[in-house]
Amino acid sequence: MSVSSSRLAQWATQDRGARPAVVLSQWTTGLSYVRSLHRRGIPTLLLTDRGWLGAPSRHALAVELPGIVEEPAVWLDALVAVAERSNRRPALLVAFDHAVLFVGEHAAELERHYDFLIPPLETSAAIVDKHRQYELAAAAGIPIPRTYFPESGEAAVELASDGSYPCLIKPYVGYNVAGHFGDRKNLVVEDAPALRSEFDRLAAAGVPCLVQEVVPGGDSAFYGYLGFWGSDGSEVAWITKQKLRQEPALFGDGTYQRTVDVPPVAELSRRFLKALDYVGVAGVEFKYDLRDDSYRLIEVNPRAVSGNELAVAAGVDLPYINYAYLVNGAAPAWEQRWDVHWINELLDLKTLLRERPTRRAATREWIRSLRRADAFALGARDDPAPLIATFGSAAYGKVARRLGLR
């Protein structure tokens, strides 16, 4: 879409009272952001490069731009054009990895037009690079899974010679590698020949990777911290959570989660974020290791995560806290609520259909989870289109595949 689009221009010039928010986000995270802000009376524009699963929210103008990595100039032109036409200075909220790096790279230009708070580019780049992230975590005394950084398949096999199979092959940088990892973020290998072969294949393709042990435990052993840190490097708001199911199992995005008070996860997250001099929204994930009663770092994300709506429903409205901090200079009052449940309606159904012995058992469990859930990735009474269209699109795609259609 052209940055001179009449839709963009019309949105930018409307005066709605509150300062506008421009959100850079994707999928259900973007949906969570625009719903949160709309319900606070904040005019919101969503810029995305991934489109919607089904249909856009009625709560914001959503504009799909070309890939932010391939066409960064288009994004910069769009952001500048919107700000220059706006009657009031917008707040910029950034919620996916590429966008965090993009805003960091163009911070000098964007600071002329927007208020925003993200980690400095050097910090964001180090976090996005798993090699650097784990080095920084180890230096800060944060427990991590047993991790190796070999340069060849043979070296990988030698380092993993203690027999710790299965193990993971993870790319240093997790985006733009789908062609090498399928629909997953990593590869699970069962033995030395597979490790050597897969590692060498990825190295030949120019995809640097690390090798990591698989910490024992199922989906419910994953715990997370979501928080917002102010410009002075102090924690402003936070909450902790537990995954109950994820897609794909063991190594994917949470599909059914709940808030739970886990002090060790909160303290480890704070220690690491302080060591990074962190600012902005952060998501930190750990896996509980029964072998030594520890929590081992899985990853840090310099942004909100796909289960952001869980935090919103539990009293820690990160999109609005971020916005209010930028606009008013202080966060609004907040208080966590524990044992709040959130579900991604479509992905959780897929997870259960794969894991349960029968379709009937999966459906029953899914319905029980829906009834228990306090918040949803797709559905909302005041904004039903994304849920309806997403399930419709999924059903259409399934029928098309069965008929051999693209």
C-alpha positions as CSV (number, residue, x, y, z in Angstrom):
1,M,0.0,0.0,0.0
2,S,1.3,3.4,-0.9
3,V,2.4,5.6,2.0
4,S,0.4,8.4,0.4
5,S,-2.8,6.4,0.7
6,S,-5.9,8.5,1.4
7,R,-6.7,6.1,4.3
8,L,-3.5,6.8,6.0
9,A,-3.8,10.5,5.4
10,Q,-7.4,10.6,6.7
11,W,-6.5,8.7,9.8
12,A,-3.5,10.9,10.6
13,T,-5.4,14.2,10.2
14,Q,-8.4,13.2,12.4
15,D,-8.4,14.9,15.8
16,R,-9.9,12.5,18.3
17,G,-8.7,14.2,21.5
18,A,-6.2,11.6,22.8
19,R,-2.8,11.5,21.3
20,P,-2.7,8.7,18.7
21,A,-0.7,5.5,18.9
22,V,1.0,3.8,16.0
23,V,1.7,0.1,16.6
24,L,4.2,-2.0,14.7
25,S,3.1,-5.6,15.3
26,Q,1.9,-8.9,13.8
27,W,-0.8,-11.5,14.3
28,T,-2.4,-11.9,17.7
29,T,0.0,-9.5,19.4
30,G,-1.1,-6.7,17.2
31,L,-4.8,-7.7,17.9
32,S,-4.1,-7.5,21.6
33,Y,-2.5,-4.0,21.2
34,V,-5.2,-2.4,19.2
35,R,-8.0,-3.8,21.4
36,S,-6.3,-2.6,24.5
37,L,-5.8,0.9,23.2
38,H,-9.2,1.3,21.5
39,R,-10.9,0.4,24.8
40,R,-9.0,3.3,26.4
41,G,-10.2,5.7,23.8
42,I,-6.9,5.9,22.0
43,P,-6.9,6.3,18.2
44,T,-4.7,3.5,16.9
45,L,-3.0,2.7,13.6
46,L,-1.5,-0.7,13.1
47,L,1.3,-1.2,10.6
48,T,2.1,-4.9,9.9
49,D,4.0,-7.0,7.3
50,R,2.2,-10.3,8.0
51,G,-1.4,-9.4,7.5
52,W,-4.2,-11.0,9.5
53,L,-5.1,-14.6,10.0
54,G,-8.6,-13.9,9.0
55,A,-10.0,-10.4,9.2
56,P,-8.7,-7.2,10.8
57,S,-10.0,-5.8,14.1
58,R,-12.7,-3.1,13.9
59,H,-10.8,-1.2,16.6
60,A,-7.9,0.2,14.5
61,L,-6.9,1.1,10.9
62,A,-4.6,-1.8,9.9
63,V,-2.2,-1.3,7.0
64,E,-0.1,-4.1,5.6
65,L,3.2,-2.9,4.2
66,P,5.9,-4.9,2.3
67,G,8.4,-6.9,4.4
68,I,10.2,-4.6,6.9
69,V,13.5,-6.3,6.2
70,E,13.1,-6.1,2.4
71,E,11.6,-2.7,2.2
72,P,12.6,-0.6,5.3
73,A,12.4,2.6,3.3
74,V,8.7,2.1,2.8
75,W,8.2,1.7,6.5
76,L,10.2,4.8,7.3
77,D,8.3,6.8,4.7
78,A,5.0,5.6,6.1
79,L,5.9,6.5,9.6
80,V,7.2,9.9,8.8
81,A,4.2,10.7,6.6
82,V,1.7,9.7,9.3
83,A,3.5,11.7,11.9
84,E,3.8,14.8,9.7
85,R,0.1,14.7,9.0
86,S,-1.0,14.1,12.6
87,N,-2.4,16.9,14.6
88,R,-0.8,15.5,17.7
89,R,2.5,13.8,18.3
90,P,2.0,10.0,18.2
91,A,3.3,7.4,20.5
92,L,5.1,4.5,18.8
93,L,4.7,1.0,20.2
94,V,6.9,-1.7,18.8
95,A,6.0,-5.4,19.2
96,F,8.0,-7.6,16.8
97,D,11.7,-8.3,16.4
98,H,12.3,-6.9,13.0
99,A,10.5,-3.7,14.0
100,V,12.5,-3.3,17.2
101,L,15.7,-3.5,15.2
102,F,14.3,-1.2,12.5
103,V,13.3,1.5,15.0
104,G,16.7,1.2,16.6
105,E,18.4,1.7,13.3
106,H,16.3,4.7,12.5
107,A,16.0,6.1,16.0
108,A,17.5,9.5,15.2
109,E,14.9,10.2,12.5
110,L,12.0,8.7,14.3
111,E,12.7,10.6,17.5
112,R,11.9,13.8,15.6
113,H,8.3,12.6,15.1
114,Y,7.4,10.0,17.8
115,D,7.8,9.2,21.5
116,F,8.9,5.6,22.0
117,L,10.9,3.4,24.4
118,I,12.8,0.4,23.2
119,P,16.3,-1.0,24.1
120,P,19.2,0.7,22.3
121,L,20.1,-1.0,19.0
122,E,23.2,-2.7,20.4
123,T,21.1,-4.3,23.2
124,S,18.3,-5.4,20.9
125,A,20.8,-6.9,18.4
126,A,22.5,-8.8,21.2
127,I,19.2,-10.2,22.5
128,V,18.0,-11.3,19.0
129,D,21.3,-13.1,18.5
130,K,21.0,-16.3,20.6
131,H,24.8,-16.8,20.7
132,R,25.3,-13.3,22.2
133,Q,22.2,-13.6,24.4
134,Y,23.4,-16.8,26.1
135,E,26.9,-15.4,26.6
136,L,25.4,-12.3,28.3
137,A,23.1,-14.5,30.4
138,A,26.0,-16.7,31.6
139,A,28.0,-13.6,32.4
140,A,25.1,-12.3,34.5
141,G,24.9,-15.6,36.4
142,I,21.6,-16.7,34.8
143,P,21.3,-20.5,34.5
144,I,21.0,-21.7,30.9
145,P,20.7,-25.2,29.3
146,R,23.9,-26.9,28.4
147,T,24.8,-25.1,25.2
148,Y,27.6,-25.4,22.6
149,F,28.7,-23.2,19.7
150,P,30.4,-25.5,17.3
151,E,31.6,-24.5,13.8
152,S,31.0,-27.9,12.1
153,G,28.9,-31.0,12.4
154,E,32.0,-33.0,13.5
155,A,32.7,-30.5,16.2
156,A,29.0,-30.5,17.3
157,V,29.2,-34.3,17.7
158,E,32.3,-34.1,19.7
159,L,30.9,-31.5,22.0
160,A,27.7,-33.5,22.5
161,S,29.7,-36.7,23.1
162,D,28.3,-37.1,26.6
163,G,25.3,-38.7,24.9
164,S,22.8,-35.9,25.6
165,Y,20.3,-36.9,22.9
166,P,17.9,-35.8,21.7
167,C,19.3,-32.3,21.5
168,L,18.4,-29.0,19.7
169,I,19.9,-27.2,16.8
170,K,18.9,-23.5,17.1
171,P,19.8,-20.7,14.7
172,Y,21.6,-17.7,16.2
173,V,18.9,-15.4,14.7
174,G,15.5,-17.0,14.6
175,Y,13.7,-15.0,12.0
176,N,14.0,-15.5,8.2
177,V,15.1,-19.2,8.6
178,A,11.7,-20.9,8.0
179,G,12.9,-22.4,4.7
180,H,15.6,-24.3,6.7
181,F,13.5,-25.3,9.7
182,G,10.1,-25.8,8.3
183,D,7.4,-24.3,10.5
184,R,9.6,-24.6,13.6
185,K,12.1,-22.4,15.3
186,N,14.7,-25.2,15.8
187,L,15.4,-28.8,14.9
188,V,15.4,-31.8,17.3
189,V,18.0,-34.4,16.4
190,E,18.0,-37.9,18.0
191,D,21.5,-39.1,17.5
192,A,25.1,-38.2,16.4
193,P,24.6,-38.9,12.6
194,A,21.6,-36.7,12.5
195,L,23.3,-33.9,14.4
196,R,26.3,-34.0,12.1
197,S,24.2,-34.0,8.9
198,E,21.8,-31.3,9.9
199,F,24.4,-29.0,11.4
200,D,26.5,-29.2,8.2
201,R,23.5,-28.7,6.0
202,L,22.6,-25.5,7.9
203,A,26.2,-24.3,7.9
204,A,26.4,-24.8,4.1
205,A,23.3,-22.7,3.8
206,G,24.9,-19.9,5.8
207,V,22.7,-20.3,8.9
208,P,24.9,-20.2,12.0
209,C,23.5,-22.4,14.8
210,L,24.1,-23.5,18.3
211,V,23.5,-26.9,19.9
212,Q,21.6,-27.2,23.1
213,E,20.4,-29.9,25.4
214,V,16.7,-30.5,25.8
215,V,15.8,-29.8,29.4
216,P,13.6,-32.6,30.7
217,G,9.9,-31.7,31.2
218,G,6.7,-31.1,29.3
219,D,4.9,-28.0,28.2
220,S,3.9,-27.0,31.7
221,A,7.5,-26.7,32.8
222,F,7.8,-23.5,30.8
223,Y,7.4,-20.2,32.8
224,G,7.6,-16.6,31.7
225,Y,8.0,-13.1,32.8
226,L,6.3,-10.1,31.1
227,G,7.2,-6.6,32.1
228,F,7.8,-3.0,31.2
229,W,10.9,-1.1,32.2
230,G,11.2,2.7,32.4
231,S,13.8,4.9,30.8
232,D,15.8,5.0,34.0
233,G,16.2,1.2,33.8
234,S,13.8,0.4,36.6
235,E,10.9,-2.1,36.6
236,V,7.5,-0.3,36.1
237,A,5.2,-3.3,35.8
238,W,5.4,-7.1,35.7
239,I,3.7,-10.4,35.8
240,T,4.7,-14.1,35.6
241,K,3.0,-16.9,33.8
242,Q,3.0,-20.7,33.0
243,K,2.5,-22.4,29.7
244,L,0.0,-25.3,29.9
245,R,0.1,-26.3,26.2
246,Q,2.0,-25.0,23.2
247,E,2.3,-25.5,19.4
248,P,4.4,-27.3,18.4
249,A,4.8,-29.3,21.7
250,L,7.9,-28.5,23.8
251,F,9.4,-25.9,21.4
252,G,6.6,-23.6,20.2
253,D,4.2,-20.7,21.1
254,G,1.9,-21.1,24.1
255,T,-1.6,-22.0,23.2
256,Y,-3.1,-22.3,26.7
257,Q,-1.5,-20.4,29.5
258,R,-2.2,-19.0,33.0
259,T,-0.8,-16.4,35.3
260,V,1.0,-17.8,38.3
261,D,3.3,-16.2,40.9
262,V,6.8,-17.6,40.4
263,P,9.3,-15.5,42.4
264,P,12.4,-17.3,41.1
265,V,11.4,-16.5,37.5
266,A,10.7,-12.9,38.4
267,E,14.0,-12.5,40.2
268,L,16.1,-14.1,37.5
269,S,14.4,-12.0,34.9
270,R,15.1,-8.8,36.8
271,R,18.7,-9.7,37.3
272,F,19.3,-10.3,33.6
273,L,17.3,-7.2,32.5
274,K,19.2,-5.0,34.9
275,A,22.5,-6.4,33.6
276,L,21.3,-5.4,30.1
277,D,20.3,-1.9,31.3
278,Y,17.0,-2.8,29.7
279,V,14.2,-0.3,28.8
280,G,10.8,-1.0,27.3
281,V,8.6,-4.1,27.1
282,A,10.3,-7.4,27.7
283,G,9.4,-11.1,27.6
284,V,11.6,-13.7,29.3
285,E,11.1,-17.4,29.3
286,F,12.5,-20.2,31.5
287,K,12.1,-23.9,31.8
288,Y,12.0,-25.6,35.2
289,D,14.7,-28.2,35.5
290,L,13.7,-30.9,38.0
291,R,17.2,-32.3,38.0
292,D,18.6,-29.5,40.2
293,D,15.5,-27.5,41.0
294,S,16.5,-24.6,38.8
295,Y,14.9,-22.4,36.1
296,R,17.0,-22.3,32.9
297,L,16.8,-19.4,30.5
298,I,15.2,-20.3,27.1
299,E,15.1,-16.8,25.6
300,V,14.6,-13.1,26.1
301,N,12.5,-11.2,23.7
302,P,12.9,-7.3,23.4
303,R,9.1,-6.9,22.9
304,A,5.7,-8.3,23.8
305,V,4.9,-11.9,23.1
306,S,2.0,-13.7,21.5
307,G,0.3,-14.3,24.8
308,N,0.3,-10.6,25.6
309,E,-3.5,-10.6,26.1
310,L,-3.0,-12.8,29.2
311,A,-1.2,-10.0,30.9
312,V,-3.8,-7.5,29.9
313,A,-6.6,-9.7,31.2
314,A,-4.7,-10.2,34.5
315,G,-4.4,-6.5,35.2
316,V,-1.0,-5.7,33.6
317,D,-2.1,-4.0,30.4
318,L,1.3,-3.6,28.8
319,P,0.2,-1.8,25.7
320,Y,-1.6,0.9,27.7
321,I,1.2,1.0,30.4
322,N,3.7,1.6,27.6
323,Y,1.4,4.3,26.0
324,A,0.7,6.1,29.2
325,Y,4.3,6.1,30.2
326,L,5.2,7.8,26.9
327,V,2.3,10.3,26.9
328,N,1.9,11.1,30.6
329,G,5.4,10.3,31.9
330,A,4.1,7.7,34.4
331,A,2.4,4.3,34.3
332,P,-1.2,3.9,35.4
333,A,-2.1,1.9,38.5
334,W,-2.0,-1.8,38.0
335,E,-2.2,-5.0,40.1
336,Q,-1.6,-8.6,39.0
337,R,-4.3,-11.2,39.2
338,W,-3.2,-14.8,39.5
339,D,-4.7,-18.0,38.0
340,V,-6.1,-16.0,35.0
341,H,-6.2,-18.3,31.9
342,W,-5.7,-17.4,28.2
343,I,-6.2,-19.5,25.1
344,N,-5.4,-19.2,21.4
345,E,-8.6,-20.8,20.2
346,L,-7.3,-22.1,16.8
347,L,-3.8,-23.2,17.7
348,D,-4.9,-24.9,20.9
349,L,-7.5,-26.9,19.0
350,K,-4.7,-28.0,16.6
351,T,-2.5,-28.9,19.5
352,L,-5.2,-31.0,21.2
353,L,-6.2,-32.8,18.0
354,R,-2.5,-33.8,17.6
355,E,-2.0,-34.9,21.2
356,R,-5.3,-36.5,22.3
357,P,-6.1,-40.1,21.3
358,T,-9.3,-39.2,19.6
359,R,-11.0,-36.2,18.0
360,R,-13.8,-36.4,20.5
361,A,-11.4,-36.3,23.4
362,A,-9.6,-33.4,21.9
363,T,-12.8,-31.5,21.3
364,R,-14.0,-32.1,24.9
365,E,-10.7,-30.9,26.4
366,W,-10.8,-27.8,24.1
367,I,-14.3,-26.9,25.1
368,R,-13.4,-27.3,28.8
369,S,-10.4,-25.0,28.2
370,L,-12.6,-22.4,26.4
371,R,-15.0,-22.4,29.4
372,R,-12.1,-21.9,31.8
373,A,-10.4,-19.2,29.8
374,D,-10.6,-15.6,31.0
375,A,-9.0,-14.1,27.8
376,F,-8.7,-15.1,24.2
377,A,-6.2,-14.6,21.4
378,L,-8.9,-14.1,18.7
379,G,-12.3,-13.8,20.1
380,A,-13.9,-10.7,21.7
381,R,-17.6,-9.8,22.1
382,D,-17.0,-6.3,20.8
383,D,-14.7,-7.4,18.0
384,P,-15.8,-10.8,16.6
385,A,-14.5,-10.6,13.0
386,P,-11.0,-11.9,13.7
387,L,-12.2,-15.1,15.3
388,I,-15.0,-15.8,12.8
389,A,-12.8,-15.1,9.8
390,T,-9.8,-17.0,11.1
391,F,-11.7,-20.2,11.7
392,G,-13.4,-19.7,8.3
393,S,-10.1,-19.3,6.6
394,A,-8.7,-22.4,8.4
395,A,-11.7,-24.5,7.3
396,Y,-11.4,-23.3,3.7
397,G,-7.7,-24.0,3.6
398,K,-8.3,-27.6,4.9
399,V,-10.9,-28.3,2.3
400,A,-8.7,-26.8,-0.4
401,R,-5.8,-29.0,0.5
402,R,-8.0,-32.1,0.5
403,L,-9.1,-31.2,-3.0
404,G,-5.6,-30.6,-4.1
405,L,-6.1,-26.9,-4.6
406,R,-3.6,-24.2,-3.7
